[in-house]
Amino acid sequence: MSSAVNGPWVVPDAKKVTYLTDVEGHWPYFCNFVELSECLSFAVEGDQRTARKAPELILKDDWHFVFGGDTCDKGPGSLRCLQALVSLKRRYPDRVHLLMGNRDINKMRLTSEYTDQELALLSPESPAAYWVPEDKRTKPWDYLFHLAESAGAHPTEEEIRGFCTGANLLRYHLKYDMGSDGEFEFRRQELAHMAGCEEEDIGDEEVMQSYKESVAEGGLMREYLRLAELTCLLGQTLFVHGQLIGNHFHHCGTDGVAWSVKCVPNDKVDGGVEIEEDLRRWVEKLNTWAHNDVAAWMAEPTWRASPRDATYEAWARRAGAELIAYGTPASHVPSVVYCRWLEDNCMPKQYPPDLLGFLVSQGVSRVIVGHTPHGNCPTVIPHEGLTVIMGDTSYSNMKSDLAYPGDNRGDAVCEIAIFDDQCVVRGRTGATAEGRPRQVVHYVVTESSSAGDPHIGVIQPPSASVPLDACFFVKACLPAMEGKDARYLLCKVDGFTNTYQEESPAEVLRVFGSQSVLKANATTRKRLTSHGEEFGASCSAEGDVLEHIFRRLDRDHDGVVTAHELLTACSDPEVRRALQWTFPDTCLEDVFRELDANQDGIVTLHEFQSRVKRS
């Protein structure tokens, strides 16, 4: 089953597969992966992390490569990541599989929303995107008003319109409904690096033109979308960007829960969704639908009528609108793209028995997904007859700033590789904020057809003596090296906080088997993290964390924080960690003065975000 353009979507005899996902414009991370990979290499020798153009890649014979989606948006390397991936797909069309992520799909909007006609139509009534929750929405005109106000008090409509440029409108969308605040400047940085000039030599119009060219005929993002797919089945492994089941859907399912597997968008049937019971036919139908929507968008790239209100229907009057909606949190059809399946506290969650039974009956023994960041190395979720692996590690080390200011990944990198019936995870978690040496990860996943490490992914069961918020799971195996015996990396997730701890195999067996609370040791460390756009698509993931912390500071929920509220909120360990993150050696009185930029005795969300992001 395949498309002549995209290559095969179902490959029963695929024996060797390597997987990378959610690069999000982090070119050094991409290079780290190639350096680590069993089967990928650059065609030129040397360190390519500072390359001005992506070199050609070589894929070993008999290997398949799956990129799980989200090429861009969070670093100054999006163009080079796209160059490398599109070139690789063209070179090995039948063995390279590019999945569509939400950050890729939303670039289809670039052809319709930034034309001269749209800029001329912009007014105070122009709506915010419908997929942003109502209490998070900021209209584009309000954003332009803020820009004009920053340049001079009480701007007139004419002065506001002077700020109505394609560049400013793109900045608005990147910040408020694409979850990519700061990406405009990342693109400027990359263009300057690729051209060998200073950033100040790259003007706003040149940056804007780069985005437009990326979706014009022959453009990199347009080519990526033309060559990409939503899912593929290689051997017994099923790949999607997000998940096969979600519990955070807003406009479909029961109480937000729905299977995305088996669902194919189809506006010709009741409910707008066709149910396909045969998995292989579902793969073919879903990819054909996406391929047709991309083709329609390429043929008709602008609005038929631009939206005048924040509704699904108003934003649907353009070709490709269904696929664009499918990549948002407000999809009306259960989506494999914008989809996550976790416990309420963001701990791993097993599939329900009926979904597990369906997948096993269809010959699937492994599901590999991205989209939802989940710690500093992949998360394995074992089932009877099936293994789920979450591969997105894009928030391995928040605020590491290692490769560039704004780097939240740091030096962490892992490869998920399939050798016949064996799945191997290997790599490193990266250096810690305290400068501790990076942890090496290497293990074989236990599956029904192979003998691997039986403890990977095991979750400590809650009990009367071990409350749910004290339960850890086995994140990875750290092999014996540097005079240390093999040990396990354990992890506990509680919302925006990950707790990591190393333990010996014997201690893991003892604690997990004896209903005991794991005691902290010298390796215990806590990290702020993100699991995607928690508060809608209005902020970057870092912005989500900051807003989350601000809400915990704002005890009376009036939108501002007083000095008394700051002191009271410090009884919350998550708040203490967040403040320690930015103000490591500062007393609370000085912290409040630092946050209160205009010294009016209260701290607004804008002041809080501006000060903490600057640190």
Backbone hydrogen bonds, N-H to C=O, Kabsch-Sander energy under -0.5 kcal/mol:
donor,donor_aa,acceptor,acceptor_aa,energy
3,S,7,G,-1.6
7,G,3,S,-2.2
9,W,1,M,-2.8
10,V,1,M,-1.4
11,V,233,L,-2.7
14,A,11,V,-1.5
16,K,62,D,-0.6
17,V,418,I,-1.7
18,T,64,H,-2.4
19,Y,416,I,-1.5
20,L,66,V,-2.3
22,D,69,G,-2.1
23,V,70,D,-0.6
24,E,70,D,-2.2
25,G,71,T,-2.2
26,H,23,V,-1.4
27,W,25,G,-1.2
30,F,26,H,-2.0
31,C,27,W,-2.5
32,N,28,P,-2.5
33,F,29,Y,-2.4
34,V,30,F,-2.2
35,E,31,C,-2.5
36,L,32,N,-1.8
37,S,33,F,-2.5
41,S,58,I,-1.5
43,A,56,E,-2.8
51,A,48,Q,-1.6
58,I,41,S,-3.3
60,K,39,C,-2.3
60,K,58,I,-0.5
63,W,60,K,-1.6
64,H,16,K,-2.3
65,F,95,R,-2.8
66,V,18,T,-2.5
67,F,65,F,-0.5
67,F,97,H,-2.7
68,G,20,L,-2.9
68,G,66,V,-0.6
74,K,24,E,-1.1
77,G,25,G,-0.7
77,G,75,G,-1.4
78,S,75,G,-0.8
81,C,77,G,-2.4
82,L,78,S,-2.4
83,Q,79,L,-2.7
84,A,80,R,-2.5
85,L,81,C,-2.4
86,V,82,L,-2.7
87,S,83,Q,-2.1
88,L,84,A,-2.1
89,K,85,L,-2.3
90,R,86,V,-2.2
91,R,87,S,-1.9
92,Y,88,L,-2.3
95,R,92,Y,-1.3
96,V,92,Y,-1.2
97,H,65,F,-2.8
98,L,96,V,-0.5
99,L,67,F,-2.7
99,L,97,H,-0.6
100,M,229,E,-2.3
101,G,99,L,-0.5
104,D,101,G,-0.7
105,I,101,G,-2.6
106,N,102,N,-2.2
107,K,104,D,-1.3
108,M,105,I,-2.2
109,R,106,N,-1.3
110,L,107,K,-1.5
111,T,108,M,-0.9
112,S,109,R,-1.4
113,E,109,R,-2.1
119,L,115,T,-2.1
120,A,116,D,-2.1
121,L,117,Q,-1.5
122,L,118,E,-0.9
122,L,119,L,-0.6
126,S,123,S,-1.7
132,V,129,A,-1.3
136,K,133,P,-2.5
137,R,133,P,-0.7
137,R,134,E,-1.0
143,Y,139,K,-1.7
144,L,140,P,-2.2
145,F,141,W,-2.6
146,H,142,D,-2.0
147,L,143,Y,-1.9
148,A,144,L,-2.7
149,E,145,F,-3.0
150,S,146,H,-2.1
151,A,147,L,-1.0
151,A,148,A,-0.5
152,G,148,A,-1.1
160,I,156,T,-2.5
161,R,157,E,-2.5
162,G,158,E,-1.1
163,F,160,I,-2.0
164,C,161,R,-1.5
165,T,163,F,-1.9
169,L,165,T,-2.4
170,L,166,G,-2.4
171,R,167,A,-2.3
172,Y,168,N,-2.3
173,H,169,L,-2.3
174,L,170,L,-3.0
175,K,171,R,-2.0
176,Y,172,Y,-3.0
177,D,173,H,-2.2
178,M,173,H,-1.2
179,G,537,A,-1.2
180,S,174,L,-3.6
183,E,180,S,-2.3
186,F,182,G,-1.7
187,R,183,E,-2.5
188,R,184,F,-1.6
189,Q,185,E,-2.4
190,E,186,F,-2.3
191,L,187,R,-2.6
192,A,188,R,-2.3
193,H,189,Q,-2.4
194,M,190,E,-2.9
195,A,191,L,-1.8
196,G,192,A,-1.1
197,C,192,A,-2.5
201,D,198,E,-1.5
202,I,199,E,-2.1
203,G,201,D,-0.7
207,V,203,G,-1.9
208,M,204,D,-2.9
209,Q,205,E,-2.6
210,S,206,E,-1.6
211,Y,207,V,-1.6
212,K,208,M,-2.2
213,E,209,Q,-2.8
214,S,210,S,-1.4
215,V,211,Y,-0.7
215,V,212,K,-1.0
216,A,212,K,-0.5
216,A,213,E,-0.6
219,G,216,A,-3.0
221,M,214,S,-0.6
222,R,214,S,-2.6
223,E,219,G,-2.5
224,Y,220,L,-2.4
225,L,221,M,-2.6
226,R,222,R,-2.2
227,L,223,E,-2.1
228,A,224,Y,-1.0
229,E,98,L,-2.5
232,C,239,F,-1.4
233,L,9,W,-2.6
234,L,232,C,-0.5
234,L,237,T,-2.4
235,G,11,V,-3.0
235,G,233,L,-0.6
237,T,234,L,-2.3
238,L,236,Q,-0.5
238,L,366,R,-2.6
239,F,232,C,-2.7
240,V,368,I,-1.4
241,H,230,L,-0.6
242,G,336,V,-3.2
246,G,258,A,-2.6
247,N,340,R,-1.8
249,F,256,G,-2.3
250,H,329,P,-0.8
251,H,331,S,-0.5
254,T,257,V,-2.5
255,D,253,G,-0.6
257,V,254,T,-1.8
258,A,246,G,-1.9
260,S,244,L,-2.5
261,V,244,L,-2.0
263,C,260,S,-1.4
264,V,274,E,-2.5
266,N,272,G,-2.2
269,V,266,N,-1.5
272,G,269,V,-2.1
273,V,270,D,-0.8
274,E,264,V,-3.3
276,E,262,K,-2.9
276,E,274,E,-0.6
277,E,275,I,-0.6
279,L,277,E,-0.6
282,W,278,D,-2.4
283,V,279,L,-2.4
284,E,280,R,-1.9
285,K,281,R,-3.0
286,L,282,W,-3.0
287,N,283,V,-2.1
288,T,284,E,-2.2
289,W,285,K,-2.5
290,A,286,L,-2.2
291,H,287,N,-2.8
292,N,288,T,-2.5
293,D,289,W,-2.0
294,V,290,A,-2.4
295,A,291,H,-2.2
296,A,292,N,-2.3
297,W,293,D,-2.2
298,M,294,V,-2.4
299,A,295,A,-1.7
300,E,296,A,-1.9
304,R,317,R,-2.9
305,A,317,R,-1.3
311,T,309,D,-1.7
315,W,311,T,-1.5
316,A,313,E,-1.3
317,R,314,A,-0.6
318,R,316,A,-1.5
319,A,300,E,-0.6
319,A,302,T,-0.5
321,A,318,R,-1.5
324,I,320,G,-2.3
325,A,321,A,-2.6
326,Y,322,E,-2.2
327,G,323,L,-1.1
327,G,324,I,-0.7
328,T,325,A,-2.0
331,S,328,T,-1.2
338,Y,326,Y,-0.8
339,C,337,V,-1.4
343,E,347,M,-2.6
346,C,343,E,-2.1
349,K,341,W,-0.5
356,L,352,P,-2.4
357,G,353,P,-2.8
358,F,354,D,-2.0
359,L,355,L,-2.4
360,V,356,L,-2.4
361,S,357,G,-2.3
362,Q,358,F,-1.2
363,G,360,V,-1.7
364,V,359,L,-2.4
365,S,236,Q,-2.2
366,R,236,Q,-1.5
367,V,387,T,-2.6
368,I,238,L,-2.3
369,V,389,I,-2.5
370,G,241,H,-2.1
372,T,370,G,-2.4
374,H,392,D,-2.2
379,T,390,M,-2.0
381,I,388,V,-3.4
383,H,386,L,-2.3
385,G,383,H,-0.9
386,L,383,H,-0.7
387,T,365,S,-1.5
388,V,381,I,-2.1
389,I,367,V,-2.7
390,M,379,T,-3.0
391,G,369,V,-3.2
391,G,389,I,-0.6
393,T,391,G,-0.6
396,S,393,T,-1.1
397,N,408,N,-2.2
398,M,528,L,-0.6
400,S,397,N,-1.6
400,S,407,D,-0.8
401,D,407,D,-2.6
407,D,404,Y,-2.1
408,N,406,G,-0.6
412,A,409,R,-1.0
413,V,428,R,-2.0
415,E,426,R,-3.0
416,I,19,Y,-1.1
417,A,415,E,-0.6
417,A,424,V,-2.8
418,I,17,V,-3.5
419,F,417,A,-0.5
419,F,422,Q,-3.3
420,D,15,K,-2.3
420,D,418,I,-0.6
422,Q,419,F,-2.5
423,C,445,V,-0.5
424,V,417,A,-3.2
424,V,422,Q,-0.5
425,V,443,Y,-2.4
426,R,415,E,-1.9
427,G,441,V,-2.6
428,R,413,V,-2.9
429,T,439,Q,-2.1
432,T,436,R,-1.4
435,G,432,T,-1.9
439,Q,430,G,-0.6
441,V,427,G,-2.7
442,H,477,C,-1.9
443,Y,425,V,-2.1
445,V,423,C,-2.9
446,T,453,D,-0.8
447,E,450,S,-1.5
450,S,447,E,-1.4
452,G,450,S,-0.7
453,D,444,V,-3.1
456,I,453,D,-0.9
457,G,474,V,-2.3
458,V,455,H,-2.0
460,Q,472,F,-3.2
463,S,466,V,-2.5
470,A,467,P,-2.2
471,C,468,L,-1.4
473,F,491,C,-2.5
474,V,458,V,-2.1
475,K,473,F,-0.8
475,K,489,L,-2.3
476,A,489,L,-1.6
478,L,487,R,-3.4
481,M,484,K,-1.2
484,K,481,M,-2.2
487,R,478,L,-2.3
488,Y,503,E,-3.4
489,L,476,A,-2.8
490,L,488,Y,-0.7
490,L,501,Q,-3.4
491,C,473,F,-2.4
492,K,499,T,-2.2
494,D,497,T,-2.7
495,G,345,N,-2.3
496,F,494,D,-0.5
497,T,494,D,-1.2
498,N,527,R,-3.1
499,T,492,K,-2.9
500,Y,498,N,-0.5
500,Y,525,R,-3.0
501,Q,490,L,-1.8
503,E,488,Y,-2.3
508,V,504,S,-2.3
509,L,505,P,-2.3
510,R,506,A,-2.2
511,V,507,E,-2.9
512,F,508,V,-2.6
513,G,509,L,-1.6
514,S,510,R,-1.2
516,S,511,V,-1.5
524,T,521,N,-1.6
525,R,500,Y,-2.1
527,R,498,N,-2.9
529,T,496,F,-2.3
531,H,532,G,-0.5
534,E,532,G,-2.0
536,G,533,E,-1.4
544,D,540,S,-2.0
545,V,541,A,-1.8
546,L,542,E,-2.3
547,E,543,G,-2.7
548,H,544,D,-2.5
549,I,545,V,-2.4
550,F,546,L,-2.7
551,R,547,E,-2.5
552,R,548,H,-1.2
553,L,549,I,-1.7
554,D,550,F,-2.5
555,R,553,L,-1.8
557,H,554,D,-1.0
561,V,603,V,-2.2
566,L,562,T,-2.2
567,L,563,A,-2.0
568,T,564,H,-2.6
569,A,565,E,-2.9
570,C,566,L,-0.9
570,C,567,L,-0.6
571,S,568,T,-1.6
572,D,569,A,-2.3
576,R,572,D,-2.1
577,R,573,P,-2.3
578,A,574,E,-1.9
579,L,575,V,-2.4
580,Q,576,R,-2.5
581,W,577,R,-1.8
582,T,578,A,-1.1
583,F,579,L,-3.7
586,T,583,F,-1.1
591,V,587,C,-2.2
592,F,588,L,-2.6
593,R,589,E,-1.9
594,E,590,D,-2.3
595,L,591,V,-2.3
596,D,592,F,-2.5
597,A,595,L,-1.9
599,Q,596,D,-1.3
603,V,561,V,-2.2
605,L,559,G,-0.6
608,F,604,T,-2.5
609,Q,605,L,-3.0
610,S,606,H,-2.6
611,R,607,E,-2.4
612,V,608,F,-2.4
613,K,609,Q,-2.4
614,R,610,S,-1.2
615,S,611,R,-0.7
615,S,612,V,-0.8
